[in-house]
């Protein structure tokens, strides 16, 4: 009788894990490797969805120079930002109005590359920032993205998810820079 009870308990545990696993797959979560913050990326508005598809399926992780994929044009995104904290107002002759931390880079399995960047408004004014990001492979640009951020209030630090190319296109780095305010 005891083995039957153990078998029933084991079956219940497996069923619960299967249900949890299915729920986790529908709501992917990403842990930012730099900050440890867990993100549940929402759909990012993309103005040029037809330009998202690369010309061929290629994952050249072991030979990045063999991959010849580039998304043409600039993909414009309007992501939702999350307030991650506040900073003292320090903008002036030696401190820029906004600063941008080096973005992290990771892949959402079976979906797309994801970069999380942090923008800090060092000024006493609300700032509407635009950031340019370049997803690269072996020193060559795979996709250019223009990110239009929501307004950042005085002294606010915002975390922003930036969607890159599809997961099956190899990307080994991402670089971002503030376009405006300059």
Long-range contacts (C-beta under 8 A, 24 or more apart in sequence): 28-108, 28-109, 28-111, 30-106, 30-108, 30-114, 30-116, 32-104, 32-116, 32-159, 33-104, 33-106, 34-101, 34-102, 34-104, 35-104, 35-118, 35-159, 37-84, 37-116, 37-159, 39-116, 39-159, 39-161, 41-108, 41-114, 41-161, 41-163, 42-80, 44-77, 44-78, 44-79, 44-161, 44-162, 44-163, 45-77, 45-78, 45-79, 46-75, 46-76, 46-77, 46-163, 47-75, 47-76, 47-77, 47-78, 48-73, 48-74, 48-75, 48-76, 51-75, 52-165, 52-166, 53-166, 54-142, 54-165, 54-166, 54-168, 54-169, 57-168, 58-168, 58-169, 58-170, 59-168, 59-169, 59-170, 60-137, 60-170, 61-170, 64-137, 64-138, 64-170, 64-172, 65-138, 67-137, 67-138, 67-169, 67-170, 69-137, 69-142, 69-165, 69-169, 70-140, 70-141, 70-142, 70-143, 71-142, 71-143, 71-144, 71-165, 73-144, 74-144, 74-145, 74-146, 75-143, 75-144, 75-145, 75-146, 76-145, 76-146, 76-148, 77-145, 77-146, 77-147, 77-148, 77-162, 77-163, 78-148, 79-147, 79-149, 79-160, 79-161, 79-162, 79-163, 80-150, 81-119, 81-149, 81-150, 81-152, 81-158, 81-159, 81-160, 82-158, 82-159, 82-160, 83-156, 83-157, 83-158, 83-159, 84-118, 84-157, 84-158, 84-159, 85-156, 85-157, 86-155, 86-156, 86-157, 87-120, 87-122, 87-155, 87-156, 87-157, 88-155, 89-122, 89-123, 89-124, 89-154, 89-155, 90-122, 91-122, 91-123, 91-124, 95-122, 96-122, 96-178, 97-121, 97-122, 97-123, 97-127, 97-181, 98-122, 98-123, 98-127, 98-129, 98-152, 98-178, 98-181, 100-131, 100-176, 100-177, 100-178, 103-133, 103-162, 103-174, 103-175, 103-176, 105-164, 105-171, 105-173, 105-174, 107-167, 107-171, 108-167, 109-167, 110-167, 111-166, 111-167, 112-163, 112-164, 112-165, 112-166, 112-167, 113-163, 113-164, 113-165, 113-166, 113-167, 113-169, 113-171, 113-174, 114-161, 114-162, 114-163, 114-164, 115-161, 115-162, 115-164, 115-174, 115-176, 116-159, 116-160, 116-161, 116-162, 117-147, 117-159, 117-160, 117-162, 117-176, 118-157, 118-158, 118-159, 118-160, 119-149, 119-152, 119-157, 119-158, 119-160, 119-178, 120-152, 120-156, 120-157, 120-158, 121-152, 121-153, 121-154, 121-155, 121-156, 121-157, 121-158, 122-155, 123-154, 124-154, 124-155, 125-154, 126-151, 126-152, 126-153, 126-154, 127-151, 127-152, 127-181, 128-152, 128-180, 128-181, 129-178, 129-180, 129-181, 130-178, 130-179, 130-180, 131-160, 131-162, 131-176, 131-177, 131-178, 131-179, 132-176, 132-177, 132-179, 133-162, 133-164, 133-174, 133-175, 133-176, 134-174, 134-175, 134-176, 135-164, 135-165, 135-171, 135-173, 135-174, 136-171, 136-172, 136-173, 136-174, 136-175, 137-169, 137-170, 137-171, 137-172, 138-172, 142-169, 142-170, 142-171, 146-179, 147-176
